[in-house]
Amino acid sequence: MREIIIARQFQGPSQSANGGYITGLMAELIDGPAEVTLKAPPPLEKPLQLNATDDGFAMMDGQTVIATVRGVPAKQMELPDCPDAAATAAATARYPGHDHSPIPHCFVCGSKRDEGDALRVFTGPLEGQDMAAAPWVPHANFADETGRVAKRYLLAALDCPGAWAWYGQTGGHMLLGRMHCETLDSVSTGEACTVTAWPMGRDGRKVWAGSAVHNAEGKVVAFGYATWITVAEVS
């Protein structure tokens, strides 16, 4: 067992951590593809425990399970081509969160966060496609010891774009429930990347979305398949 504290820098809703950051943090504990399940809002600025389980790890707040991770087989997903720079620029200009966001302070998609303090992935709809996209140039603050983007941040960038791909279609807000995530490569800080996301189905309050990070050459370096839960509001 070891203790961790999630700093307020990594918030999603006001009083809990961003689900994508927790996903990336937990996935770092697994070699290969991982499935992370969020079971309760991850508290900020509080000692939490990481415990080994039979098939992975659990993040605990005392007796409460916050999140779990386990290794899973690679997923065969049809991944989209990377849109060109002009289409991506037009999409991010349409990002709804520029004008209205329920969580403008979010670590991944918050428009009120400063460069280098958050990821600032502003995903908007691509014209003529059932897909969303955003440019992303990872800041040096998110590098690992090799100068590449640390896995937790690369996977965090997959999070909110999946929700924004469903913008205006669910009749509510969305919280991440589970993500299958895979890293195929990494990117350097300062590299001109693209993040894409697309809806993949719906059943009542549950919706599914895919998302991917593309490097400067348009190659997919990480992707996720997420289950989202529609809620009345977040704050």
C-alpha positions as CSV (number, residue, x, y, z in Angstrom):
1,M,0.0,0.0,0.0
2,R,1.1,3.5,-0.7
3,E,-0.5,6.9,-0.1
4,I,-1.1,9.6,-2.7
5,I,-2.6,13.0,-2.6
6,I,-4.4,14.5,-5.7
7,A,-3.5,18.2,-5.9
8,R,-6.2,20.7,-6.6
9,Q,-4.4,21.4,-9.9
10,F,-5.9,18.2,-11.2
11,Q,-9.6,19.0,-10.5
12,G,-12.5,18.3,-12.8
13,P,-15.6,19.3,-10.9
14,S,-14.9,21.8,-8.2
15,Q,-14.5,19.3,-5.3
16,S,-13.2,16.3,-7.1
17,A,-10.4,15.2,-9.4
18,N,-10.6,15.0,-13.2
19,G,-11.6,11.5,-14.2
20,G,-9.1,11.5,-17.1
21,Y,-6.2,12.4,-14.8
22,I,-7.2,9.6,-12.4
23,T,-7.4,7.2,-15.4
24,G,-3.9,8.1,-16.5
25,L,-2.5,7.9,-13.0
26,M,-4.0,4.5,-12.5
27,A,-3.1,3.2,-15.9
28,E,0.6,4.0,-15.2
29,L,0.4,1.1,-12.7
30,I,-0.3,-1.4,-15.5
31,D,1.9,-2.6,-18.3
32,G,-0.1,-2.6,-21.5
33,P,-3.8,-1.8,-22.1
34,A,-5.7,-0.9,-19.0
35,E,-9.3,-0.6,-17.9
36,V,-10.0,2.1,-15.3
37,T,-13.3,2.2,-13.5
38,L,-14.3,5.3,-11.5
39,K,-16.6,4.3,-8.6
40,A,-16.8,7.5,-6.5
41,P,-15.7,11.2,-6.9
42,P,-11.9,11.3,-6.3
43,P,-11.3,13.8,-3.4
44,L,-8.7,16.5,-3.7
45,E,-5.9,17.3,-1.2
46,K,-6.6,14.3,0.9
47,P,-4.4,11.2,1.6
48,L,-5.7,8.2,-0.5
49,Q,-4.4,4.7,-0.6
50,L,-3.3,2.6,-3.6
51,N,-3.8,-1.1,-2.8
52,A,-2.9,-4.1,-4.9
53,T,-5.8,-6.3,-5.9
54,D,-6.1,-9.7,-7.5
55,D,-6.0,-8.3,-11.0
56,G,-4.6,-4.7,-10.6
57,F,-4.9,-1.9,-8.1
58,A,-7.6,0.0,-6.2
59,M,-7.5,3.7,-5.1
60,M,-9.2,3.9,-1.7
61,D,-10.4,6.6,0.6
62,G,-10.5,4.6,3.8
63,Q,-13.1,1.9,3.1
64,T,-14.5,3.6,0.0
65,V,-13.3,2.4,-3.4
66,I,-12.6,5.5,-5.6
67,A,-11.2,3.8,-8.7
68,T,-9.8,0.5,-9.9
69,V,-7.5,-0.5,-12.7
70,R,-6.8,-3.9,-14.3
71,G,-4.9,-5.1,-17.3
72,V,-7.0,-6.1,-20.3
73,P,-6.4,-7.4,-23.8
74,A,-5.8,-4.9,-26.6
75,K,-9.0,-3.6,-28.1
76,Q,-9.6,-3.7,-31.9
77,M,-11.1,-0.3,-32.6
78,E,-11.5,1.5,-35.9
79,L,-9.6,4.7,-35.4
80,P,-10.3,7.8,-37.5
81,D,-7.8,9.6,-39.7
82,C,-6.3,12.7,-38.3
83,P,-8.1,15.8,-39.6
84,D,-5.9,18.4,-41.3
85,A,-4.7,21.5,-39.4
86,A,-7.3,23.9,-41.0
87,A,-10.2,21.6,-40.1
88,T,-8.9,21.2,-36.6
89,A,-8.5,24.9,-36.1
90,A,-12.0,25.5,-37.3
91,A,-13.3,22.8,-34.9
92,T,-11.6,24.2,-31.8
93,A,-12.9,27.7,-32.7
94,R,-16.4,26.1,-32.3
95,Y,-15.5,24.6,-28.8
96,P,-18.7,25.2,-26.7
97,G,-16.6,25.7,-23.6
98,H,-15.2,28.9,-24.8
99,D,-18.5,30.6,-24.0
100,H,-20.2,28.1,-21.7
101,S,-18.8,25.3,-19.6
102,P,-20.2,23.7,-16.5
103,I,-16.6,23.2,-15.3
104,P,-14.3,26.0,-16.8
105,H,-11.7,25.1,-14.2
106,C,-11.3,21.5,-15.4
107,F,-7.7,20.2,-15.7
108,V,-8.3,18.8,-19.3
109,C,-10.8,21.1,-21.0
110,G,-11.1,24.2,-18.7
111,S,-10.9,27.4,-20.6
112,K,-10.2,29.4,-17.5
113,R,-7.0,27.5,-16.8
114,D,-3.5,28.9,-17.6
115,E,-1.0,27.5,-20.1
116,G,1.3,25.0,-18.3
117,D,-1.1,24.6,-15.4
118,A,-3.6,22.4,-17.3
119,L,-3.9,20.6,-20.6
120,R,-6.3,23.0,-22.3
121,V,-7.8,20.6,-24.9
122,F,-10.6,22.6,-26.5
123,T,-12.6,20.1,-28.6
124,G,-15.2,21.3,-31.1
125,P,-17.2,19.6,-33.8
126,L,-15.6,18.9,-37.2
127,E,-17.7,20.3,-40.1
128,G,-19.6,17.5,-41.9
129,Q,-18.4,14.7,-39.6
130,D,-19.8,13.0,-36.5
131,M,-16.5,13.8,-34.8
132,A,-14.8,16.4,-32.7
133,A,-11.2,17.6,-32.8
134,A,-8.7,20.0,-31.1
135,P,-5.1,21.0,-31.5
136,W,-2.9,20.2,-28.5
137,V,0.6,21.3,-27.9
138,P,1.7,19.6,-24.6
139,H,3.5,22.0,-22.2
140,A,7.0,21.2,-20.9
141,N,5.4,20.9,-17.4
142,F,3.9,17.6,-18.4
143,A,7.1,15.9,-19.4
144,D,8.5,12.7,-17.9
145,E,12.3,12.4,-17.2
146,T,12.9,11.7,-20.9
147,G,11.2,14.9,-22.1
148,R,8.3,13.0,-23.5
149,V,4.7,13.6,-22.3
150,A,4.1,11.4,-19.2
151,K,1.6,8.6,-19.7
152,R,-0.9,10.1,-17.2
153,Y,-1.2,13.3,-19.1
154,L,-1.3,11.6,-22.5
155,L,-4.2,9.5,-21.4
156,A,-5.9,12.4,-19.5
157,A,-6.1,14.2,-22.8
158,L,-8.5,11.4,-24.0
159,D,-11.0,12.2,-21.4
160,C,-13.1,15.3,-21.9
161,P,-13.1,15.2,-25.7
162,G,-15.3,12.1,-25.5
163,A,-17.9,14.1,-23.6
164,W,-17.7,17.1,-25.9
165,A,-18.2,14.8,-28.9
166,W,-21.7,14.3,-27.5
167,Y,-22.4,17.9,-26.8
168,G,-26.1,18.9,-27.0
169,Q,-27.2,15.3,-27.6
170,T,-27.7,13.8,-24.2
171,G,-30.0,16.3,-22.4
172,G,-27.6,16.6,-19.5
173,H,-24.0,16.7,-18.4
174,M,-21.6,13.7,-18.4
175,L,-19.2,12.1,-15.9
176,L,-16.6,9.5,-16.8
177,G,-17.5,6.0,-15.6
178,R,-14.9,3.7,-17.2
179,M,-12.2,3.9,-19.8
180,H,-10.3,1.3,-21.8
181,C,-7.0,3.0,-22.7
182,E,-4.0,2.1,-24.7
183,T,-0.7,3.9,-25.4
184,L,1.0,3.0,-28.7
185,D,3.8,5.6,-28.6
186,S,4.3,9.0,-26.9
187,V,4.9,12.5,-28.0
188,S,7.4,15.2,-27.1
189,T,6.4,18.3,-25.2
190,G,5.9,21.2,-27.7
191,E,4.8,18.8,-30.4
192,A,1.8,19.9,-32.5
193,C,-0.7,17.1,-31.7
194,T,-4.3,16.6,-32.5
195,V,-7.0,15.1,-30.3
196,T,-10.1,13.5,-31.9
197,A,-13.3,12.1,-30.4
198,W,-16.4,10.5,-31.7
199,P,-19.7,9.1,-30.3
200,M,-20.1,5.3,-30.3
201,G,-23.6,4.5,-28.9
202,R,-26.1,5.2,-26.2
203,D,-28.3,3.2,-23.8
204,G,-30.4,5.4,-21.5
205,R,-28.1,7.4,-19.2
206,K,-25.0,5.6,-20.5
207,V,-23.2,6.8,-23.6
208,W,-19.9,5.6,-25.2
209,A,-17.2,7.5,-27.0
210,G,-13.9,6.9,-28.6
211,S,-11.0,9.3,-28.5
212,A,-7.4,9.4,-29.8
213,V,-4.3,11.5,-29.6
214,H,-2.4,11.9,-32.9
215,N,1.2,13.0,-33.1
216,A,2.5,15.7,-35.5
217,E,2.6,13.2,-38.4
218,G,-1.1,12.3,-37.7
219,K,-0.3,8.8,-36.3
220,V,-2.4,7.6,-33.3
221,V,-0.2,7.4,-30.2
222,A,-3.0,6.7,-27.6
223,F,-6.7,5.9,-27.7
224,G,-9.5,5.2,-25.4
225,Y,-13.0,3.8,-25.3
226,A,-15.0,5.4,-22.6
227,T,-18.4,4.8,-20.8
228,W,-20.0,8.1,-19.7
229,I,-22.9,8.6,-17.4
230,T,-25.4,11.4,-18.0
231,V,-26.2,13.5,-14.9
232,A,-28.4,16.5,-14.3
233,E,-25.5,18.9,-13.4
234,V,-21.9,19.1,-12.4
235,S,-20.2,21.9,-10.5
